[in-house]
Amino acid sequence: MRILVLVKEVPDTWGDRVLNLETGLADRGASDAVIDEIGERSLEVALSYADANPGTEVVVVMMAPESASGSVRKALAMGAASAVHVVDDALLGADLGLSAQVLAAAISRAGFDLVITGNQSTDGSGGVMASMLAELLDVPSITSMNSVAITESEVSGERSVDGGSMTASAALPAVISITERLPDARFPNFKGIMAAKKKPVDTVSLADLAVAADDPNAARSIMIAVAQKPPRAAGVKVVDEGDAGVQLAEFLISNRLV
């Protein structure tokens, strides 16, 4: 079994998040860079299966600048056997379309039985990567899984739907995304940190993947304007002098909330 896990380096959620008003991109130097927590949980799902099933190979895949090599090594220290690190300056500001095309090419190049990713990142919050990858890879997908069971031939689990939950399964190879209801990730121990220094990292570029950043079939969105979020204005205070109900109704109607 070969499981590929997508991990992403994001600005720490405990730090400041600043938008560069010139480029429209997040200022990733404004706070510490960390592996997204949902990516760590995805890795934990794969590692837990590998612990119980000898012969399972877990590979992390990250698309990020060369400066993210520390995060790649952390994923290896947690227990992944190897990593694929996609590095190319042309990917700065890549949209979901281009990101999906690049990651799908990297996944195909590495080979896989199962791809695991988070339901959405804490920086972009697109929530569609798993579905886009499944489409490009031409394999089934199950998204937003709250539990995961893996066998040699299929992956299954529970996912929430409006008014309840459902159990879904897909034959391998497949792509799945998980939610924060899956367990927290393990911490790298000293042995894992030392072992990570010798684990292989395959650093690849767009040329290696035969993907062109200016391919019109890849990037489909263009930033046309960006502005800083205005400060929060004071709310409307309703003073009850016998007509509070009327004031509230008028406020809701004027803001098209009813």
C-alpha positions as CSV (number, residue, x, y, z in Angstrom):
1,M,0.0,0.0,0.0
2,R,1.4,3.4,-1.0
3,I,-0.4,6.4,0.7
4,L,0.4,9.9,-0.4
5,V,-0.5,12.7,2.0
6,L,-0.8,16.3,1.0
7,V,0.6,18.7,3.6
8,K,0.7,22.5,3.3
9,E,2.8,25.2,5.0
10,V,0.6,28.1,6.2
11,P,0.9,31.1,8.4
12,D,0.4,30.2,12.0
13,T,-3.2,30.7,13.0
14,W,-1.9,32.2,16.4
15,G,0.0,34.9,14.5
16,D,-1.0,38.0,12.5
17,R,-2.4,37.5,9.1
18,V,-1.6,40.3,6.7
19,L,-2.5,40.8,3.1
20,N,0.0,42.4,0.7
21,L,-2.1,45.2,-0.9
22,E,0.3,45.4,-3.9
23,T,0.2,41.7,-4.9
24,G,-3.0,40.6,-3.3
25,L,-1.2,37.7,-1.7
26,A,-0.8,36.8,1.9
27,D,2.3,38.2,3.5
28,R,3.8,34.9,4.7
29,G,6.6,36.7,6.5
30,A,4.2,38.4,8.9
31,S,3.9,35.3,11.1
32,D,5.6,31.9,11.7
33,A,5.1,29.3,9.0
34,V,3.8,25.9,10.2
35,I,2.3,22.7,8.7
36,D,-1.5,23.2,8.6
37,E,-3.1,21.2,11.4
38,I,-5.5,19.5,9.1
39,G,-2.5,18.3,7.1
40,E,-0.9,16.9,10.2
41,R,-4.2,15.0,11.0
42,S,-4.2,13.6,7.5
43,L,-0.7,12.4,8.0
44,E,-1.7,10.8,11.3
45,V,-4.5,8.8,9.5
46,A,-1.9,7.4,7.1
47,L,0.7,6.7,9.8
48,S,-1.8,5.0,12.0
49,Y,-2.7,2.6,9.2
50,A,1.0,2.1,8.4
51,D,1.7,1.2,12.1
52,A,-0.8,-1.6,11.9
53,N,0.0,-2.8,8.4
54,P,3.7,-3.5,7.7
55,G,4.8,-2.8,4.2
56,T,2.7,0.4,3.9
57,E,4.7,3.3,2.5
58,V,3.6,6.9,3.5
59,V,4.8,9.7,1.3
60,V,4.2,13.4,2.0
61,V,3.6,15.8,-0.9
62,M,4.1,19.5,-0.5
63,M,4.0,22.4,-3.0
64,A,5.9,25.2,-1.4
65,P,9.0,27.4,-1.8
66,E,12.4,26.0,-0.9
67,S,12.1,27.8,2.5
68,A,9.5,25.2,3.5
69,S,12.1,22.4,3.7
70,G,11.9,22.5,7.5
71,S,8.2,21.7,7.3
72,V,8.9,18.8,4.9
73,R,11.5,17.4,7.4
74,K,9.0,17.7,10.2
75,A,6.5,15.6,8.3
76,L,9.3,13.0,7.8
77,A,10.2,13.2,11.5
78,M,6.6,12.4,12.3
79,G,7.0,9.1,10.5
80,A,6.6,9.5,6.7
81,A,9.0,7.4,4.7
82,S,9.8,10.0,2.0
83,A,8.6,13.3,0.6
84,V,7.9,15.0,-2.7
85,H,8.6,18.7,-2.6
86,V,7.4,20.8,-5.6
87,V,9.5,23.9,-5.8
88,D,9.2,26.5,-8.6
89,D,9.2,30.3,-8.5
90,A,6.5,30.3,-11.2
91,L,4.1,28.9,-8.6
92,L,4.0,32.1,-6.5
93,G,0.3,33.0,-6.2
94,A,-0.9,29.9,-7.9
95,D,-4.7,29.5,-7.9
96,L,-6.6,26.4,-7.2
97,G,-6.7,25.3,-10.8
98,L,-2.9,25.5,-11.3
99,S,-2.3,24.0,-7.8
100,A,-4.5,21.0,-8.6
101,Q,-2.8,20.4,-11.9
102,V,0.6,20.6,-10.4
103,L,-0.2,18.3,-7.5
104,A,-2.0,15.8,-9.7
105,A,1.1,15.6,-11.9
106,A,3.3,15.1,-8.8
107,I,1.0,12.4,-7.5
108,S,0.9,10.6,-10.8
109,R,4.6,10.7,-11.0
110,A,5.0,9.3,-7.5
111,G,2.4,6.6,-7.9
112,F,-0.3,6.0,-5.3
113,D,-3.0,3.7,-3.9
114,L,-4.6,6.4,-1.7
115,V,-4.3,10.1,-1.5
116,I,-5.3,11.8,1.8
117,T,-5.7,15.5,2.3
118,G,-7.5,17.9,4.6
119,N,-11.0,19.2,3.9
120,Q,-9.7,22.8,3.6
121,S,-6.6,24.7,4.5
122,T,-6.6,27.5,7.1
123,D,-5.1,30.1,4.6
124,G,-7.1,29.6,1.4
125,S,-10.1,27.7,2.7
126,G,-11.0,26.5,-0.8
127,G,-12.3,23.2,0.3
128,V,-12.3,21.7,-3.2
129,M,-8.8,20.3,-3.7
130,A,-9.7,16.7,-3.1
131,S,-12.5,16.8,-5.6
132,M,-10.3,18.6,-8.2
133,L,-7.5,16.0,-7.8
134,A,-9.9,13.1,-8.1
135,E,-11.2,14.6,-11.4
136,L,-7.7,15.1,-12.8
137,L,-6.5,11.7,-11.6
138,D,-9.7,10.0,-12.8
139,V,-10.3,8.2,-9.5
140,P,-13.2,8.2,-7.0
141,S,-13.2,10.5,-4.0
142,I,-14.9,10.8,-0.6
143,T,-14.7,14.3,1.0
144,S,-15.0,15.6,4.5
145,M,-14.7,12.2,6.2
146,N,-15.2,12.1,10.0
147,S,-13.8,8.6,10.2
148,V,-11.6,6.5,7.9
149,A,-11.2,2.7,7.5
150,I,-8.7,1.5,5.0
151,T,-8.3,-2.0,3.5
152,E,-6.2,-3.4,0.7
153,S,-9.0,-2.8,-1.8
154,E,-11.1,0.2,-0.5
155,V,-11.5,3.1,1.8
156,S,-14.6,3.9,3.7
157,G,-15.9,6.0,6.6
158,E,-18.6,8.3,7.9
159,R,-19.2,11.9,6.7
160,S,-21.7,14.5,7.8
161,V,-24.6,15.5,5.6
162,D,-27.5,17.9,6.3
163,G,-29.7,16.4,9.0
164,G,-27.5,13.4,9.7
165,S,-24.6,11.3,8.5
166,M,-23.8,8.8,5.8
167,T,-21.3,6.0,5.3
168,A,-19.4,6.0,2.0
169,S,-16.9,3.8,0.4
170,A,-14.6,3.9,-2.7
171,A,-12.5,1.3,-4.4
172,L,-8.7,2.1,-4.5
173,P,-7.0,4.0,-5.9
174,A,-8.9,7.0,-4.5
175,V,-8.6,10.5,-3.1
176,I,-10.2,11.4,0.3
177,S,-10.3,14.5,2.5
178,I,-10.7,14.4,6.3
179,T,-12.2,16.8,8.9
180,E,-10.9,17.9,12.3
181,R,-12.9,15.1,13.9
182,L,-10.0,12.8,13.2
183,P,-7.4,12.4,15.9
184,D,-4.6,15.0,16.6
185,A,-1.3,14.3,15.0
186,R,1.6,12.7,16.9
187,F,4.7,14.7,17.9
188,P,8.0,13.9,16.3
189,N,10.3,12.2,18.8
190,F,14.1,12.4,19.0
191,K,14.5,9.2,17.0
192,G,12.2,10.5,14.3
193,I,13.9,13.8,14.1
194,M,17.3,12.1,13.6
195,A,15.9,9.6,11.1
196,A,14.3,12.4,9.0
197,K,17.7,13.8,8.1
198,K,18.4,10.7,6.0
199,K,15.0,10.2,4.5
200,P,14.7,10.9,0.8
201,V,13.1,14.1,-0.5
202,D,12.4,14.3,-4.2
203,T,12.5,18.0,-5.1
204,V,10.8,18.6,-8.5
205,S,10.0,21.6,-10.6
206,L,7.3,22.4,-13.1
207,A,9.6,21.2,-15.9
208,D,10.0,17.9,-14.2
209,L,6.2,17.6,-14.0
210,A,5.7,18.8,-17.6
211,V,3.4,21.6,-16.4
212,A,3.5,25.1,-17.7
213,A,2.5,27.8,-15.2
214,D,1.2,30.0,-18.1
215,D,-1.0,27.2,-19.4
216,P,-4.4,28.7,-20.0
217,N,-6.0,25.4,-19.0
218,A,-4.3,25.6,-15.6
219,A,-4.8,29.0,-14.0
220,R,-8.4,30.2,-14.4
221,S,-8.5,33.2,-12.0
222,I,-6.9,36.6,-12.1
223,M,-6.7,39.1,-9.2
224,I,-8.2,42.4,-10.4
225,A,-8.5,44.3,-7.2
226,V,-7.6,44.0,-3.5
227,A,-8.4,46.2,-0.5
228,Q,-7.9,46.1,3.2
229,K,-10.8,44.9,5.2
230,P,-12.5,48.0,6.8
231,P,-12.5,48.3,10.6
232,R,-15.6,47.0,12.3
233,A,-18.2,49.7,12.7
234,A,-20.3,50.2,15.8
235,G,-23.5,48.2,15.8
236,V,-27.0,49.5,16.1
237,K,-28.2,49.9,19.6
238,V,-32.0,49.4,20.2
239,V,-33.3,51.2,23.3
240,D,-36.6,49.9,24.4
241,E,-39.1,52.7,24.9
242,G,-42.1,50.7,24.0
243,D,-41.2,50.4,20.4
244,A,-38.1,48.1,20.5
245,G,-40.0,45.5,18.5
246,V,-40.8,47.9,15.7
247,Q,-37.2,49.2,15.6
248,L,-35.8,45.6,15.4
249,A,-38.2,44.7,12.6
250,E,-37.3,47.9,10.6
251,F,-33.6,47.1,11.0
252,L,-34.0,43.6,9.8
253,I,-36.2,44.7,6.9
254,S,-33.8,47.5,5.8
255,N,-30.9,45.0,5.8
256,R,-32.9,42.4,3.9
257,L,-32.6,39.9,6.7
258,V,-36.2,38.9,6.7
